[in-house]
């Protein structure tokens, strides 16, 4: 992945991670969405390599709790490496409105 938009995306994900505003993993993100009606998670990001059942379940959960959902142009391996993890998460949540807005801008969605 190269390009100016990707650099911005990588930077914003890194900043959010260092600020402690990233929730990693399907189960943790689902719990955070359901807690307090989804107010804790501003944006859910799913890897392009996530399985179809995972994408379907997270989309359903986001629709029910009215939480924004975007697909990342990253593999699970790239996402894990970017977040400094040794495992490969398919789903992450961003728990800050400002970071969520900037990530959506970097993805070209706003």
N, C-alpha and C positions, 0 to 999 in steps of 0.2 A: 504494500500500500504506500503510495507516494502522493505528493501534491500538497498544496497549501491548506485545503480544507481538512485533509487527514492530519496534518501537523497540528492544526487547531484542535481537532477532535482528540488526538492523543494528549495534547497539553491539558485540555479541560478535564479529561478523565483522570489524568495524573493529579491535577490540583484537587479534584473532588475526592480522590482516594486519600491524599495526604491530609485533607481537611476532615476525614472521617465521615463523609457523606455518601459513601457507596455501600450498598447492601449486596452481598455476593451470594448467589445460589438461588435456585428455584424455590425451595421451601422457605428460606428466610425472607425472600422477596414477597412470596404469597402471604406469609404471616404479617409482614409490615404493611402490605396493601390492606388487608382485612382489619388491622388494628385501627381503631378510630376512623373507620370509613374511608381509609385510603389517604388520609391527610398527612401521613408520615412519608409517603413516597410521591415525589413530583413527576417522575418519569421512569418507566421500565424500559430497559434495553435488552434485546434478545439477539444472540449471535446468528449470523446467516447459516451456520452449521447446526443450529439446534434442531432436534427431531420435530417432525410434524405434530406428534401428540403433545410435545412440550409447548410448541408455538400455539397450538389450539387451546390448551389449558390456560396458558398465561394470558392469551387474548381474551378468553372468556372472563377470567378474574378481573382483568383491567376494565373490560366493558361494564361488568357488574358494579364495580366500585368507582367508575368514571375516572380512571387513572390513565394518563397518556402512555402510549406504547410506540416504540420505534425499533426498527431492525438495524443492527450494526453491520457495516460491510466488513466485519472481521470474523475470522474463524475463532472457534473456542480456544485454540492454542494461542493465537495472537492476543486475544482478550486476556487470557490468564497471564501471559508474559507482560503485557502492558500494565496490568494491575500488580505485578510483582508476586504472583502466585505460582506454585508448582503444579497446581491442578488446573483443569480447563472448565471454567464456568460457562454455562450457556445463557444464563439470565442474570442481570444485575439491576439494581434499583438505585436511583439517584434521589437522595433525601434532602435536596435543597432546590428551591425554585430558581435561583440565579444560575446555578450550575446546569440545571435542566434546560433552561432557556438557551444558554450558550452552546450546549451540546447539540440541541436541535438546530441552532444556526449553523454549526459546523457540519451537520448532516444535510443541510440545505432544506430543512423542513419549515423554516419560518422566514 
